[in-house]
Amino acid sequence: MLGYYLNSTWLYIILVVPAFLLALAAQAKVKTTYAKMAKIRNTSGYTGAQAAAAVLRHYGIMNVTIEAINRQLSDHFDPRSNVIRLSKDVYYGSSIAAVGIACHEAGHAAQHAKGYVPIKIRNAIIPACNIGSYLGLPLAFVGYFLGYEPLVLIGLGLYSLIAVFQLVTLPVEFNASARAVKVIDETGLLRGDEEIKGAKKVLAAAAMTYVASLAVTLANLLRFIILFFGGRRRND
């Protein structure tokens, strides 16, 4: 038992801590980049709500509404109710950050409207991923301490679905940003290279949080694989 805890601690330090630090750095980068670009007003004068509406018109989407919410940096598109929810700073704001974020969320609406395949895959695996997040590791631990390897494999297999979900999320997020930048550039929502670069910086920083989350999950998955099977193989 002591060996188990020692191995678990060292594996956590070696594998998970660096990934966790990457995630913290990504979160800090989002906040600092957003804070910087939120202070710069775009020369076109568009608010985030107006910019999101422009993206929807560009794609011919007429059944999506745009609402303001109180929570900062919680902007999202809800496909169940066809609503883009923007924080008040983004909804009413006319900064470079507000336009970039609003257009990104409208990009998600466009993905749903146009049948973008990765987002269909992501939505399809959400129920299984929810099961994996709740039951995966508990089943793996029960199987490990009972010495029943098939249960360990089932548990880790369920837990790995989280990584699959996060992996599929990456092209979804990158594509939504690409759609946003394309419309921004073509319609003049932002003017000049500096404004467009500023929006790209905000979206790139946000995308790195998804990369970092995947890194944390993969690091944990590798840790548990080594923990559950490495020592047992040495003892065989």
Legacy VTK file of the C-alpha trace (Angstrom):
# vtk DataFile Version 3.0
C-alpha trace
ASCII
DATASET POLYDATA
POINTS 236 float
0.000 0.000 0.000
2.867 2.388 0.856
4.451 1.661 -2.515
1.185 2.495 -4.215
0.992 5.919 -2.596
4.655 6.674 -3.301
4.267 5.723 -6.941
1.051 7.744 -7.189
2.730 10.831 -5.729
5.764 10.683 -7.987
3.701 10.039 -11.083
1.485 12.997 -10.190
4.510 15.267 -9.804
6.201 14.098 -12.986
3.184 13.852 -15.289
0.233 15.835 -13.990
1.848 18.863 -12.363
3.496 20.131 -15.601
0.207 19.743 -17.480
-1.644 21.469 -14.643
0.832 24.359 -14.741
0.272 24.603 -18.486
-3.470 24.850 -17.836
-2.930 27.602 -15.266
-0.704 29.481 -17.696
-3.328 29.153 -20.431
-6.025 30.520 -18.135
-3.799 33.424 -17.135
-3.044 34.138 -20.800
-6.749 34.274 -21.628
-7.443 36.737 -18.844
-4.510 39.032 -19.629
-5.107 38.984 -23.389
-8.821 39.617 -22.922
-8.147 42.438 -20.450
-5.765 44.099 -22.896
-7.996 43.817 -25.956
-11.122 44.725 -23.973
-9.633 48.185 -23.466
-9.240 48.869 -27.198
-12.387 50.063 -28.969
-12.800 48.862 -32.526
-12.915 51.671 -35.084
-16.065 50.349 -36.741
-18.005 50.805 -33.508
-19.709 47.414 -33.621
-20.821 45.915 -30.326
-20.396 42.226 -29.681
-24.118 41.636 -30.189
-24.065 43.464 -33.515
-20.984 41.550 -34.634
-22.529 38.200 -33.753
-25.681 39.186 -35.649
-23.529 40.078 -38.675
-21.956 36.612 -38.643
-25.386 35.000 -38.445
-26.577 37.070 -41.422
-23.441 36.136 -43.350
-24.359 32.447 -42.997
-28.055 33.040 -43.593
-29.016 31.955 -40.065
-32.337 33.444 -39.016
-33.448 31.262 -36.088
-30.735 32.102 -33.543
-31.187 34.815 -30.929
-28.537 36.682 -28.940
-28.844 37.338 -25.210
-26.792 39.130 -22.543
-25.803 37.276 -19.346
-24.087 38.451 -16.174
-21.148 36.018 -16.026
-17.867 37.214 -17.540
-15.958 34.904 -19.899
-18.866 32.470 -19.971
-19.949 33.256 -23.523
-21.399 30.276 -25.378
-23.844 29.067 -28.000
-26.673 26.861 -26.739
-27.809 24.634 -29.630
-30.762 23.290 -27.652
-32.461 26.685 -27.535
-30.627 28.290 -30.483
-29.337 31.126 -28.318
-25.956 32.832 -28.272
-25.345 33.994 -24.707
-22.783 36.748 -24.295
-21.488 38.340 -21.111
-22.575 41.958 -20.785
-19.060 43.241 -21.483
-19.124 41.369 -24.787
-22.789 41.938 -25.654
-22.731 45.700 -25.135
-19.008 46.270 -25.545
-17.398 47.570 -28.709
-13.865 46.417 -27.975
-11.717 44.211 -30.195
-12.103 41.422 -27.634
-15.898 41.742 -27.616
-16.143 41.450 -31.397
-13.751 38.495 -31.560
-15.503 36.499 -28.839
-19.005 37.260 -30.119
-18.088 36.238 -33.656
-16.508 33.034 -32.339
-19.764 32.041 -30.630
-21.686 32.888 -33.788
-19.206 30.610 -35.549
-20.459 27.756 -33.370
-24.008 28.576 -34.429
-22.861 28.394 -38.047
-21.288 24.984 -37.409
-24.619 23.627 -36.200
-26.527 25.247 -39.046
-24.151 23.902 -41.692
-23.832 20.405 -40.228
-20.148 20.603 -39.341
-19.132 16.965 -38.782
-16.793 17.303 -35.755
-19.464 19.104 -33.759
-21.924 16.307 -34.592
-19.397 13.765 -33.315
-18.798 15.791 -30.157
-22.503 16.077 -29.416
-23.029 12.372 -30.062
-20.425 11.261 -27.512
-21.457 13.651 -24.723
-23.682 11.066 -22.907
-20.907 8.462 -22.915
-18.379 11.071 -21.762
-20.621 12.046 -18.865
-20.714 8.414 -17.784
-16.949 8.177 -18.133
-16.336 11.270 -16.017
-18.446 9.889 -13.144
-17.727 6.165 -13.269
-14.423 5.725 -15.103
-11.900 6.207 -12.306
-14.037 4.720 -9.505
-14.442 1.509 -11.520
-10.725 1.434 -12.304
-9.793 1.820 -8.630
-12.259 -0.838 -7.515
-10.879 -3.215 -10.139
-7.306 -2.441 -9.110
-7.796 -3.084 -5.402
-9.855 -6.213 -6.100
-7.189 -7.446 -8.501
-9.736 -7.701 -11.315
-7.996 -6.383 -14.416
-11.033 -6.346 -16.783
-12.777 -3.861 -14.485
-9.658 -1.679 -14.498
-9.653 -1.710 -18.293
-13.351 -0.830 -18.450
-12.847 2.027 -16.017
-9.857 3.468 -17.859
-11.669 3.017 -21.157
-14.575 5.079 -19.848
-12.211 7.712 -18.453
-10.390 7.929 -21.803
-13.658 9.102 -23.394
-13.035 12.447 -21.704
-9.820 12.776 -23.695
-11.656 11.767 -26.876
-14.237 14.487 -26.233
-11.541 17.074 -25.608
-9.660 15.979 -28.714
-12.751 16.335 -30.897
-13.408 19.721 -29.289
-10.140 21.135 -30.648
-11.151 21.253 -34.345
-14.575 22.543 -33.279
-13.012 25.489 -31.438
-10.387 26.217 -34.093
-12.982 26.084 -36.857
-15.342 28.436 -35.012
-12.489 30.924 -34.682
-11.586 30.519 -38.358
-15.181 31.203 -39.338
-15.212 34.252 -37.083
-11.995 35.710 -38.512
-13.160 35.045 -42.076
-16.381 37.014 -41.593
-14.605 39.755 -39.635
-12.151 40.197 -42.474
-14.663 39.962 -45.326
-17.302 42.249 -43.811
-15.042 44.828 -42.168
-16.296 44.254 -38.637
-12.744 45.056 -37.592
-10.559 47.343 -39.656
-6.855 47.098 -40.183
-4.333 44.378 -39.504
-3.797 45.377 -35.877
-7.449 45.007 -34.932
-7.736 41.647 -36.676
-4.489 40.493 -35.054
-5.886 41.525 -31.692
-9.014 39.431 -32.199
-6.874 36.486 -33.291
-4.784 36.777 -30.117
-7.898 36.603 -27.945
-9.214 33.563 -29.805
-5.822 31.825 -29.859
-5.440 32.304 -26.105
-8.893 30.835 -25.547
-8.075 27.861 -27.790
-4.957 27.092 -25.732
-7.131 26.431 -22.682
-8.687 23.502 -24.557
-5.257 22.188 -25.523
-4.125 22.464 -21.905
-7.237 20.649 -20.642
-6.522 17.781 -23.026
-2.927 17.668 -21.790
-4.099 17.374 -18.170
-6.489 14.540 -19.018
-3.858 12.643 -21.029
-1.314 13.087 -18.250
-3.771 11.690 -15.709
-4.690 8.812 -18.011
-1.019 7.895 -18.497
-0.458 8.161 -14.747
-3.243 5.707 -13.977
-2.138 3.281 -16.712
1.381 3.205 -15.257
0.070 3.032 -11.699
-2.385 0.217 -12.339
-0.314 -1.921 -14.702
3.348 -0.968 -14.301
3.852 -2.304 -10.796
1.766 -5.417 -11.426
3.878 -6.382 -14.435
7.072 -6.021 -12.386
5.602 -8.337 -9.762
4.533 -11.016 -12.273
LINES 1 237
236 0 1 2 3 4 5 6 7 8 9 10 11 12 13 14 15 16 17 18 19 20 21 22 23 24 25 26 27 28 29 30 31 32 33 34 35 36 37 38 39 40 41 42 43 44 45 46 47 48 49 50 51 52 53 54 55 56 57 58 59 60 61 62 63 64 65 66 67 68 69 70 71 72 73 74 75 76 77 78 79 80 81 82 83 84 85 86 87 88 89 90 91 92 93 94 95 96 97 98 99 100 101 102 103 104 105 106 107 108 109 110 111 112 113 114 115 116 117 118 119 120 121 122 123 124 125 126 127 128 129 130 131 132 133 134 135 136 137 138 139 140 141 142 143 144 145 146 147 148 149 150 151 152 153 154 155 156 157 158 159 160 161 162 163 164 165 166 167 168 169 170 171 172 173 174 175 176 177 178 179 180 181 182 183 184 185 186 187 188 189 190 191 192 193 194 195 196 197 198 199 200 201 202 203 204 205 206 207 208 209 210 211 212 213 214 215 216 217 218 219 220 221 222 223 224 225 226 227 228 229 230 231 232 233 234 235
